[in-house]
Amino acid sequence: MGAQFRVIAHRGATTNAPGNTIAAFRSAKSLGVDAVELDVRLSRDGVPIVHHNYYLDREERRPIFQLTAPELERALVADSRSELSGMHPIPKLAQVLNEFAGSLGLEIELKGPELNASARVATLLADHKQVWESIEITSSHVALLLDFAERCPAVATALLFPASEPWMHEDVLAYAALHQASSARASAVHLHANQLTDGVVSTIRSGGVDVHAHSVNDQHALELVASLQVTAICTDEPALAVAFRR
């Protein structure tokens, strides 16, 4: 029997399209992943936009929060790799939901820092209640997760835990991750693959919080999450992960 973890494509499959674009999500779906991860920021007029960075462009001159949704509709993004020169529109979260909700799992990261980001996303998800079980909301902001949980209690939430400081040993890592996730009332905490050990995972699980992993991008990391029975992984190499799981 193969590994049983869910495979989540980080910002979609980015071999042929920039991350966080409809093309990247379609490509990931064709690979047979369970879900895609995407980042949500608010435009100046409060519309949830799928984009990772604060800035729209590489020159870091136009922050997303200073641009309206109509202005962002006219913007295009290109992949940083020269061989992928195609330009792609920046999607709204509503577009992603309309095309993929129900046919592909969605891991939606609330980038923040606006507290009303959770309310804006919850409003959009109200039209997709029938597929809430295939959606997970993540954030590094405890306040956003708590606010979202009040609005959509049936949607799973997970805390994104930061990279370990050099002084941080396994005991502090497990303790802090468990208590921060519990404070957010999250059902899971997302750890980097290099933070995973049997002790860390078992301590967090014993506190009633599940462990998911991100940056699972090579054979060693895949073997590790399989041995620890991690239930969901986020990867920049979705084809590798799908093949490994088989």
Residue pairs with C-beta under 8 A, 6 or more apart in sequence:
2 244
2 245
2 246
3 222
3 225
3 226
3 244
3 245
4 229
4 231
4 245
5 225
5 226
5 230
5 231
5 232
5 233
5 245
6 34
6 35
6 105
6 231
6 232
6 233
7 32
7 33
7 34
7 35
7 233
7 235
7 238
7 241
7 242
7 245
8 33
8 34
8 35
8 36
8 37
8 105
8 107
8 232
8 233
8 234
8 235
9 24
9 25
9 28
9 31
9 33
9 35
9 36
9 37
9 234
9 235
9 238
10 19
10 37
10 214
10 234
10 235
10 236
10 238
11 19
11 20
11 24
11 36
11 37
11 38
11 39
11 52
12 19
12 20
12 21
12 23
12 24
12 25
12 26
12 27
12 28
12 36
12 38
13 24
13 27
13 28
13 30
13 31
13 33
13 238
13 239
14 24
14 79
14 236
15 27
15 239
16 23
16 24
16 27
16 84
17 23
17 24
17 27
17 79
17 84
17 86
17 88
18 24
18 77
18 78
18 79
18 80
18 84
18 88
19 52
20 38
20 39
20 50
20 51
20 52
20 77
20 90
20 91
21 50
21 77
21 88
21 89
21 90
21 91
22 88
22 89
22 91
22 95
22 96
22 99
23 88
24 36
25 36
25 38
25 96
25 99
25 100
25 104
28 36
28 104
28 238
29 36
29 100
29 103
29 104
31 238
31 239
31 242
32 242
33 104
33 238
33 241
33 242
34 104
34 105
34 232
35 104
35 105
35 106
35 107
35 134
35 136
36 100
36 104
36 105
36 106
36 107
37 107
37 109
37 138
37 234
38 50
38 93
38 96
38 106
38 107
38 108
38 109
39 50
39 51
39 52
39 109
39 111
40 48
40 49
40 50
40 93
40 108
40 109
40 110
40 111
40 117
40 121
41 48
41 49
41 51
41 54
41 64
41 65
41 111
41 117
42 48
42 49
42 64
42 65
42 114
42 116
42 117
42 120
43 49
43 64
43 65
43 67
43 68
43 69
43 71
43 72
44 65
44 66
44 67
44 68
45 68
45 69
46 116
46 120
47 68
47 69
47 72
47 92
47 120
48 92
48 93
48 94
48 117
48 120
48 121
48 124
49 64
49 69
49 72
49 90
49 91
49 92
49 93
50 90
50 91
50 92
50 93
50 96
51 64
51 77
51 90
52 111
53 64
54 63
54 64
54 65
55 61
55 62
55 63
55 64
56 62
56 63
56 64
56 67
56 72
56 75
56 77
56 90
58 80
64 72
65 114
67 75
69 92
72 90
73 89
73 90
75 89
75 90
76 87
76 88
76 89
76 90
77 87
77 88
77 89
77 90
78 84
78 85
78 86
78 87
78 88
79 85
79 86
93 108
93 121
93 124
94 124
96 106
97 106
97 124
97 125
97 127
97 128
100 106
101 128
101 131
101 134
101 135
102 128
102 130
102 131
102 134
104 134
105 134
105 135
105 136
106 134
106 135
106 136
107 135
107 136
107 138
107 234
108 121
108 135
108 136
108 137
108 138
109 137
109 138
109 139
109 160
110 117
110 118
110 121
110 137
110 138
110 139
110 141
110 144
110 145
110 148
111 117
111 139
112 139
112 140
112 141
112 144
113 141
115 143
115 144
115 147
117 144
118 137
118 144
118 145
118 147
118 148
118 151
119 147
119 151
121 137
121 148
122 148
122 151
122 152
125 132
125 135
125 152
125 155
126 152
128 135
129 154
132 152
132 154
132 155
133 154
135 155
135 156
136 155
136 156
136 157
136 158
136 188
137 145
137 148
137 152
137 155
137 156
137 157
137 158
138 157
138 158
138 159
138 160
138 190
139 145
139 148
139 157
139 159
139 160
140 159
140 160
140 161
140 162
142 159
142 180
142 183
142 184
145 157
145 159
145 184
145 185
145 186
146 184
146 185
148 155
148 157
149 155
149 157
149 184
149 185
156 187
156 188
157 184
157 185
157 186
157 187
158 181
158 186
158 187
158 188
158 189
158 190
158 212
159 177
159 180
159 181
159 184
159 186
159 188
159 189
159 190
160 190
160 214
161 176
161 177
161 180
161 181
161 189
161 190
161 191
161 195
163 192
163 195
164 173
164 192
164 195
168 176
170 197
170 199
170 200
173 195
173 200
174 199
174 200
174 203
174 204
175 203
177 189
177 191
177 200
177 204
177 209
178 189
178 203
178 204
178 207
178 209
180 189
181 188
181 189
181 204
181 209
182 207
182 208
182 209
186 209
187 209
187 210
188 209
188 210
188 211
188 212
188 232
189 204
189 209
189 210
189 211
189 212
190 212
190 213
190 214
190 234
191 200
191 211
191 212
191 213
191 214
192 213
192 214
192 215
193 213
193 214
193 215
193 216
193 217
193 221
193 224
193 225
194 215
196 211
196 213
196 224
196 225
196 228
196 230
198 228
200 211
201 211
201 228
201 230
204 210
204 211
205 211
210 231
211 228
211 230
211 231
212 230
212 231
212 232
212 233
212 234
213 221
213 225
213 230
213 232
213 233
213 234
214 233
214 234
214 235
215 221
215 234
215 235
215 236
216 222
216 225
216 233
216 234
216 235
216 241
217 235
217 236
217 237
217 240
218 237
218 240
219 240
219 244
222 233
222 240
222 241
222 244
225 233
226 244
233 241
235 241
